[in-house]
Every structure is written in C-alpha cells, then in structure tokens.
Amino acid sequence: MKNPSIKPAPCALVLACLVAAHAAAQTAAPTQPPQSTGSHDMSTMDHSKMGHGTPAPASKKSPQQTPPNPAASNAAGHAVHANTPVAAQKAPPAQAAEHQGHATGHTGHAAQAATPAKPQAQPATRAMPGMDHAAMRHGAVPAAGSGGQERAAGPEGVMAGHAMRMGPMQGGDPPPDSRDPNAYNEGTRHANFGNHEMNDNAPFGKVLVDKLEAARGDGEHGQNLEAEAWYGNDYNKAWLKVEGERRGGSLDSSRTELLWDRAFAPFWSTQLGVRHDSGEGGGRNWLAVGVQGLAPYWFETEATAYWRPGSGLAARLNVKYEILFTPRLILEPELGANLYSRADPERATGKGLSDINMGLRLRYEITRKFAPYIGVTWNRQFGGTADYTRQRGGDRSEVQAVVGVRLWF
C-alpha cells in the first residue's frame, strides 16, 4: 500500500545532485606528483631564481625578529618542496605560486619553462647588474678544523668574515708589530756633539798682509805695503786698512782707514768710519762710507766715498780676481782708481779722475798663510794730477816689476 505523502520526483532530484557533486569533486582534485626516490640532480638548477630562505616582508606591527639562518632556511625549503604536496602547503597566494614553481622545477625543467612564472615578491635588497648571487656564499665562513668545509653563520659571522677579508686600503688600526712613523731613529735620542754648535756671535779676527813687496822700474825703486786687519763676529767687525808707498828712502804717500763693517747681505757689508792721509803735502782726514764684498763671478769689490770740509768729495774703487791654475798657483789681476771733486795742490792731486793703477801678480802658496809672488804694475795719472807730476820732473806713467810675499795670521 502506497503512502500518498511520499513523492518520487523530489527524491530522484536530490540523488542526482549528490552524484553530480561527487563527480565534480573527483574532476577538480589535483593529481599528486610522484615522489622521487632518487637524489635530485642539483647541477643544472639555478638557485639564484628560487628565492630559498627569502623572508617574507615583516609587518609594521610585528615585533623585531631575528634574521633567519640562510643555510638552515635553504635546507628546510628543499625538504618541504621534495616531500609535501603543493596543495597541502598553506601559504599566501604569492608564496604558493612560488612553491608550485619549485615543485615543478624538481619534477622537470620543461614544464617550468612551458608555464609562465608569476612575478615574485621584490627582495629586500636590490640586485646588482652583472653579479652572480648563486656563486656567492653569504654568511658562510670556513669552520675551524673542517678541512675547507663551510659552516653557516649569523650576522656576527658575516661581519667577522668581512673583517677577515679586509685589505690594507680599508683603514683601521695598524698591526701591533708596525713601526712607529715618528721613530725613524730606531729608538735613539738626540744628542749634542762637542764643538759642533752654531755660534754666529763668536768673535774672531784676522791680519792679512796682502802686499809686502819691493818695486823697481823707470829709474826708480821703492817698497809698497798693503795690509788690513779685522776683529768681530759675522755681522759686525772693526776693520783697519793700511796702504803706503816709499820712494827714494822716504814715505811718498800713505792711507789709513778705521771702519765699522756691518753685513747686510750674503758676502756683502757696509763700511763706515774715518780715513787719514799722510806723506808729502801734510795730513788729511776724511769721513768714509762704502761697501765691499764678493760680486758675481767672484770679483772682490771695494767701493768707498770720502768727504772732508773744504776739500769736497773723493772716491776710491778697487777690484780683484783670482785665477787658479792649480790649488797653489794663483794669478791675481787687480784694477784700482781714485777720483777727487776738488784739486789739492799741496797733495799734488787734481780735479776729476786722478790716477788708474793696474797690477798682475803670480803667487805660489807654500801654505795658505804664506805665499811668495812676482808681478808687474802699471800706473797712469790723468788731468791735474799728471800736470803736477810733470812740473816736479816726474813721468805721468810708469811700469815696475815687483817681488814680494803675501801672508796672514
């Protein structure tokens, strides 16, 4: 007996829906990839594109975390991708796609090349062009006693590894056995040696007899003397100059100067003092000012001006030069001149250029302090001085041979 409350049409509809849902579930279920029982061939894999151990971007609200160990992350990543189905991995869509790509890469590179890869998350650091990150071992330093094997290291290990590879241009402290740049004397101390101190103010003196000679010529004979002496330091000296001629057994003329010598430049000094003339015609006193020194090309130069009341001005110039044939054999030419602004009949000197004298002496220095010589001199008078000489029966020009000695002490 049929129950009129049960309707066959709705029951059949429910049964058909259950069968269709079961078929759809069987069709939608992914096929589990076969697990490989052998070892993976890692030689052809490009780990630079796999992103092993790349940490996910930290949330702004999450606390600071310790950076993951790169080597441990890589090992864990290989184990998960090799043994766990892709569907069972619970991860965000971007990471799920990345793991799916790793699984595909393990089963075959052809499938990976055929399937376009989804864009991966941007890494925390920018990759440098031309740099192969696969060949770099970040954070790995050689383990002690490992025979060349590497061990993973954290941030401290990475910094220690970089410090070990620092070159000499990286700066830093010098090694403990380095040499002190301020101790080039190898630890010795400064010492003073006796009699080696500089003493510019030490006083010393000298007496030089430049000419002590006998002269003969033109029917006359006589003696000539020229000497100087000084005492003081390198900057200030008291200087004495003496020059005289003796003819026919009597003093013909003499000149004596007492000067203060003051250095103002290398090899040059000024001279200030007095001059006294004596001999025939009485004495004369002059104020003297001049310079003397070593001119370029080794010319010994002396130029002095004189002044006295009632007699105007006078000037004297003298230049010497030494030619060394040997260190002992020396030829010395000399040139001198005298000028007056006024005539002095008592002294037989005229106005203007009074006379010029030239000498040529060859000496041989037996020692530096003693040198005999021979030579020749020539004297020529001009103007009023020549006229006074002719009036006295003399000759305005004369040549004489000389022989003498030069010495100093």
C-alpha positions as CSV (number, residue, x, y, z in Angstrom):
1,M,0.0,0.0,0.0
2,K,1.4,3.2,-1.2
3,N,1.9,6.2,1.1
4,P,0.4,9.1,-0.6
5,S,2.6,11.6,1.2
6,I,5.9,10.4,-0.4
7,K,6.6,11.9,-3.8
8,P,9.2,10.1,-6.0
9,A,10.2,13.2,-8.1
10,P,11.9,15.2,-5.3
11,C,14.0,12.2,-4.1
12,A,15.3,11.5,-7.5
13,L,16.4,15.1,-7.9
14,V,18.3,15.0,-4.6
15,L,20.1,11.8,-5.6
16,A,21.1,13.2,-8.9
17,C,22.6,16.3,-7.2
18,L,24.8,14.2,-4.9
19,V,26.1,12.1,-7.8
20,A,27.0,15.3,-9.8
21,A,28.8,16.8,-6.8
22,H,30.9,13.7,-6.3
23,A,31.9,13.6,-9.9
24,A,32.8,17.3,-9.9
25,A,34.9,16.8,-6.8
26,Q,36.8,13.9,-8.4
27,T,37.4,16.0,-11.5
28,A,38.7,19.1,-9.6
29,A,41.1,17.2,-7.3
30,P,44.8,17.7,-8.5
31,T,46.9,14.8,-9.3
32,Q,49.6,14.3,-6.7
33,P,53.1,14.4,-8.4
34,P,55.1,11.3,-8.0
35,Q,57.7,11.4,-5.3
36,S,61.2,10.8,-6.4
37,T,63.0,8.1,-4.6
38,G,66.4,9.0,-6.0
39,S,68.7,12.0,-5.4
40,H,68.0,15.3,-7.1
41,D,70.4,16.5,-9.8
42,M,71.4,19.9,-8.4
43,S,74.0,20.7,-11.1
44,T,71.5,22.2,-13.6
45,M,69.4,24.1,-11.1
46,D,69.6,27.9,-10.9
47,H,69.3,28.6,-7.2
48,S,69.5,32.4,-7.9
49,K,65.9,32.3,-9.1
50,M,64.4,30.0,-6.5
51,G,64.4,32.6,-3.6
52,H,65.3,30.0,-1.0
53,G,65.4,31.4,2.5
54,T,64.0,34.8,1.5
55,P,62.0,36.0,4.4
56,A,58.5,37.5,3.9
57,P,58.2,41.2,4.4
58,A,57.7,41.9,8.1
59,S,54.5,43.6,9.2
60,K,54.8,47.0,10.6
61,K,53.1,46.0,13.8
62,S,55.0,42.8,14.3
63,P,58.0,42.8,16.8
64,Q,61.6,42.7,15.5
65,Q,62.6,39.2,14.6
66,T,65.9,37.5,14.4
67,P,67.1,37.2,10.8
68,P,66.7,33.6,9.6
69,N,69.7,31.4,9.2
70,P,70.3,31.3,5.4
71,A,71.7,27.7,5.3
72,A,69.0,26.3,7.6
73,S,66.3,28.0,5.5
74,N,67.7,26.5,2.3
75,A,67.8,23.0,3.8
76,A,64.2,23.3,5.2
77,G,63.0,24.6,1.8
78,H,64.4,21.7,-0.1
79,A,62.8,19.2,2.4
80,V,59.3,20.8,2.1
81,H,59.3,21.0,-1.7
82,A,60.5,17.5,-2.1
83,N,58.1,15.7,0.3
84,T,55.0,17.8,0.7
85,P,52.3,18.3,-1.9
86,V,51.7,21.8,-3.2
87,A,48.0,21.6,-2.2
88,A,48.8,20.8,1.4
89,Q,51.1,23.9,1.8
90,K,49.2,26.7,3.4
91,A,50.7,29.9,2.3
92,P,49.7,33.2,0.7
93,P,48.9,33.2,-3.0
94,A,52.2,34.7,-4.0
95,Q,54.3,32.2,-1.9
96,A,52.0,29.3,-3.0
97,A,52.8,30.1,-6.7
98,E,56.5,30.3,-5.8
99,H,56.4,26.9,-4.1
100,Q,54.5,25.4,-7.0
101,G,57.3,26.6,-9.3
102,H,59.9,24.9,-7.1
103,A,57.9,21.7,-7.2
104,T,57.7,21.9,-11.0
105,G,61.4,22.6,-11.2
106,H,62.1,19.4,-9.2
107,T,60.0,17.2,-11.5
108,G,61.2,18.7,-14.7
109,H,62.5,22.0,-16.2
110,A,60.5,21.6,-19.4
111,A,57.2,22.0,-17.5
112,Q,58.6,25.0,-15.7
113,A,59.7,26.6,-19.0
114,A,56.3,26.0,-20.6
115,T,54.4,27.5,-17.7
116,P,54.9,31.3,-17.3
117,A,56.0,32.1,-13.8
118,K,54.1,34.6,-11.8
119,P,56.0,37.7,-10.6
120,Q,57.9,37.1,-7.4
121,A,58.0,39.4,-4.4
122,Q,60.6,42.2,-4.6
123,P,63.6,41.2,-2.4
124,A,64.7,43.4,0.5
125,T,67.9,44.5,-1.3
126,R,68.4,45.5,-5.0
127,A,70.4,43.1,-7.1
128,M,73.5,44.5,-8.7
129,P,73.7,44.0,-12.5
130,G,76.3,41.5,-13.6
131,M,76.6,39.9,-10.2
132,D,76.0,36.1,-9.8
133,H,74.4,35.6,-6.5
134,A,74.4,31.9,-7.0
135,A,78.2,31.8,-6.7
136,M,78.2,33.9,-3.5
137,R,78.2,32.2,-0.1
138,H,76.6,34.9,2.1
139,G,77.2,34.5,5.7
140,A,79.3,31.3,5.4
141,V,82.8,31.3,6.9
142,P,85.2,28.4,7.0
143,A,84.7,26.2,10.1
144,A,87.7,25.6,12.2
145,G,89.2,22.2,11.6
146,S,86.7,21.4,8.9
147,G,89.3,20.9,6.1
148,G,87.8,23.6,3.8
149,Q,84.1,22.9,4.6
150,E,81.9,25.9,5.3
151,R,79.5,26.4,8.2
152,A,76.6,28.8,8.4
153,A,77.0,32.0,10.3
154,G,74.6,34.6,11.6
155,P,75.1,38.4,11.4
156,E,78.1,38.2,13.7
157,G,79.7,35.6,11.5
158,V,79.1,37.6,8.3
159,M,80.7,40.7,9.9
160,A,83.6,38.6,11.1
161,G,84.0,37.1,7.6
162,H,84.2,40.5,6.0
163,A,86.7,41.7,8.6
164,M,88.9,38.8,7.8
165,R,89.0,39.8,4.1
166,M,89.7,43.5,4.7
167,G,92.6,44.7,2.6
168,P,95.3,47.3,3.6
169,M,93.3,50.1,2.0
170,Q,90.3,49.5,4.3
171,G,91.9,51.5,7.1
172,G,91.7,50.6,10.7
173,D,94.4,50.2,13.4
174,P,97.9,49.2,12.4
175,P,99.2,45.8,13.4
176,P,100.9,45.6,16.8
177,D,104.3,45.0,15.2
178,S,104.2,48.0,12.9
179,R,106.9,50.7,13.1
180,D,106.2,54.0,14.8
181,P,106.2,56.6,12.0
182,N,107.7,59.2,14.4
183,A,110.6,57.0,15.5
184,Y,112.8,56.7,12.5
185,N,115.9,56.9,14.7
186,E,115.2,53.4,15.9
187,G,114.8,54.4,19.5
188,T,117.9,56.6,19.8
189,R,117.7,60.0,21.3
190,H,119.0,63.3,20.2
191,A,122.5,64.1,21.5
192,N,124.8,67.1,21.3
193,F,128.3,66.7,20.0
194,G,131.0,68.9,21.4
195,N,132.3,71.8,19.3
196,H,129.5,71.4,16.7
197,E,127.2,74.2,17.9
198,M,126.4,77.1,15.7
199,N,127.6,80.3,17.2
200,D,127.2,83.3,14.9
201,N,128.2,85.8,17.6
202,A,131.6,84.2,18.3
203,P,134.3,86.9,17.9
204,F,137.4,86.2,15.9
205,G,140.0,88.2,13.9
206,K,142.5,88.1,11.1
207,V,145.5,90.1,10.0
208,L,146.3,90.0,6.2
209,V,149.4,91.4,4.7
210,D,148.2,91.3,1.1
211,K,151.3,93.1,-0.5
212,L,154.7,93.4,1.0
213,E,156.9,94.0,-2.0
214,A,159.9,95.7,-3.5
215,A,159.4,97.6,-6.8
216,R,161.9,98.7,-9.4
217,G,161.4,100.4,-12.8
218,D,161.8,103.5,-14.8
219,G,164.9,104.5,-12.9
220,E,163.2,104.3,-9.5
221,H,162.9,101.8,-6.8
222,G,160.9,101.6,-3.7
223,Q,158.7,99.5,-1.5
224,N,154.9,99.0,-1.3
225,L,152.7,97.9,1.5
226,E,149.0,97.0,1.6
227,A,147.5,95.3,4.7
228,E,144.3,95.0,6.6
229,A,143.1,93.6,9.9
230,W,139.6,93.0,11.4
231,Y,138.1,91.7,14.6
232,G,134.4,90.8,15.3
233,N,131.6,88.4,14.5
234,D,129.9,87.5,11.3
235,Y,127.7,90.6,11.4
236,N,129.8,93.4,13.0
237,K,133.6,93.9,12.7
238,A,136.1,96.6,13.4
239,W,138.2,96.9,10.2
240,L,141.6,98.5,9.8
241,K,143.2,99.2,6.3
242,V,146.7,100.5,5.6
243,E,148.3,101.3,2.3
244,G,151.6,103.1,1.6
245,E,154.4,103.7,-0.9
246,R,158.0,104.5,-0.2
247,R,160.2,106.1,-2.9
248,G,163.9,107.1,-2.7
249,G,164.1,106.3,1.0
250,S,161.2,108.5,2.1
251,L,157.5,108.0,2.5
252,D,155.7,109.2,-0.6
253,S,152.1,108.6,0.4
254,S,150.0,106.6,2.8
255,R,146.4,105.9,3.6
256,T,144.9,104.6,6.8
257,E,141.2,103.8,7.4
258,L,139.4,102.7,10.6
259,L,136.0,101.4,9.7
260,W,132.9,99.7,11.2
261,D,131.9,96.8,9.0
262,R,128.3,95.7,9.1
263,A,127.0,92.7,7.0
264,F,123.7,93.4,5.2
265,A,123.6,90.5,2.7
266,P,125.5,87.3,2.0
267,F,129.1,88.2,1.0
268,W,128.4,91.9,1.3
269,S,128.8,94.5,4.0
270,T,128.7,98.3,4.5
271,Q,131.7,100.2,6.0
272,L,131.5,103.5,7.9
273,G,134.5,105.2,9.5
274,V,137.3,107.6,9.0
275,R,140.4,107.9,6.7
276,H,143.7,109.6,7.3
277,D,146.2,110.5,4.6
278,S,149.8,111.3,5.4
279,G,153.1,111.7,3.5
280,E,154.2,114.5,1.1
281,G,151.9,117.6,1.4
282,G,150.8,117.0,5.0
283,G,147.9,115.1,6.5
284,R,144.2,115.0,5.6
285,N,141.2,113.5,7.5
286,W,138.1,112.2,5.7
287,L,134.8,110.6,6.7
288,A,134.4,107.3,4.8
289,V,131.4,105.3,3.8
290,G,131.3,102.4,1.4
291,V,130.6,98.8,0.5
292,Q,132.7,95.8,0.0
293,G,132.0,92.1,-0.9
294,L,132.1,89.4,-3.5
295,A,130.4,90.4,-6.7
296,P,129.0,87.9,-9.2
297,Y,131.7,85.7,-10.9
298,W,133.9,86.0,-7.8
299,F,135.1,89.6,-8.2
300,E,136.3,91.0,-4.9
301,T,135.0,94.5,-5.0
302,E,135.5,97.6,-2.8
303,A,133.9,101.0,-3.4
304,T,134.3,103.8,-0.9
305,A,133.3,107.5,-0.9
306,Y,135.1,110.2,1.3
307,W,134.2,113.6,2.4
308,R,136.1,116.4,4.3
309,P,135.2,120.0,5.0
310,G,136.9,122.4,2.5
311,S,138.1,119.6,0.1
312,G,134.8,118.2,-1.2
313,L,134.5,114.6,-2.1
314,A,136.7,111.8,-3.1
315,A,136.1,108.2,-4.2
316,R,138.2,105.0,-4.5
317,L,137.4,101.8,-6.4
318,N,139.3,98.5,-6.3
319,V,138.5,95.2,-8.0
320,K,140.5,91.9,-7.7
321,Y,140.1,88.5,-9.3
322,E,141.9,85.2,-8.7
323,I,142.6,82.7,-11.5
324,L,143.7,79.3,-10.1
325,F,146.0,77.3,-12.4
326,T,146.4,74.8,-9.6
327,P,145.2,75.0,-5.9
328,R,148.5,76.6,-5.1
329,L,149.5,78.5,-8.2
330,I,147.2,81.6,-8.5
331,L,147.3,84.6,-10.8
332,E,145.7,87.7,-9.5
333,P,144.8,90.7,-11.7
334,E,143.9,94.0,-9.9
335,L,142.4,97.3,-11.0
336,G,142.1,100.5,-8.9
337,A,141.1,104.1,-9.5
338,N,141.0,107.4,-7.4
339,L,138.8,110.4,-8.1
340,Y,138.5,113.9,-6.4
341,S,135.9,116.6,-6.7
342,R,138.4,119.4,-6.0
343,A,142.1,119.9,-6.7
344,D,144.6,119.8,-3.9
345,P,148.0,121.3,-5.0
346,E,149.7,120.5,-1.7
347,R,149.0,116.8,-2.2
348,A,149.6,117.1,-5.9
349,T,146.1,115.8,-6.8
350,G,143.9,117.4,-9.5
351,K,140.2,117.5,-10.0
352,G,138.4,114.5,-11.5
353,L,140.0,111.2,-12.3
354,S,143.4,111.3,-10.6
355,D,145.0,108.0,-11.5
356,I,144.5,104.4,-12.5
357,N,146.7,101.6,-11.4
358,M,146.8,98.0,-12.6
359,G,148.7,95.0,-11.3
360,L,149.3,91.4,-12.3
361,R,150.8,89.1,-9.6
362,L,151.5,85.4,-9.8
363,R,151.9,83.7,-6.4
364,Y,152.6,80.3,-5.2
365,E,151.0,79.3,-1.8
366,I,153.5,77.2,0.0
367,T,150.8,77.2,2.7
368,R,147.6,79.2,2.8
369,K,149.3,81.6,5.2
370,F,152.5,82.2,3.3
371,A,152.7,82.8,-0.5
372,P,155.7,84.5,-2.3
373,Y,154.9,86.1,-5.6
374,I,156.2,88.1,-8.6
375,G,154.4,90.5,-10.8
376,V,154.3,93.7,-12.8
377,T,152.4,97.0,-12.1
378,W,151.4,99.9,-14.3
379,N,150.3,103.4,-13.1
380,R,148.8,106.2,-15.2
381,Q,148.0,109.7,-14.0
382,F,145.3,112.0,-15.5
383,G,144.3,115.6,-15.5
384,G,145.6,118.0,-12.9
385,T,147.5,115.2,-11.1
386,A,149.5,114.5,-14.3
387,D,150.3,118.2,-14.6
388,Y,151.6,118.4,-11.0
389,T,153.8,115.3,-11.7
390,R,155.4,116.8,-14.9
391,Q,156.1,120.1,-13.0
392,R,158.1,118.1,-10.5
393,G,160.1,116.4,-13.2
394,G,158.3,113.1,-13.0
395,D,156.6,110.9,-15.5
396,R,152.8,110.5,-15.5
397,S,153.1,106.8,-16.5
398,E,155.4,104.2,-15.0
399,V,155.8,100.4,-15.2
400,Q,157.6,98.5,-12.4
401,A,158.4,94.9,-11.6
402,V,157.6,93.7,-8.2
403,V,158.5,90.8,-6.0
404,G,157.1,90.1,-2.6
405,V,155.2,87.9,-0.2
406,R,151.6,87.5,0.9
407,L,150.9,86.3,4.4
408,W,148.2,86.2,7.0
409,F,147.7,85.1,10.6
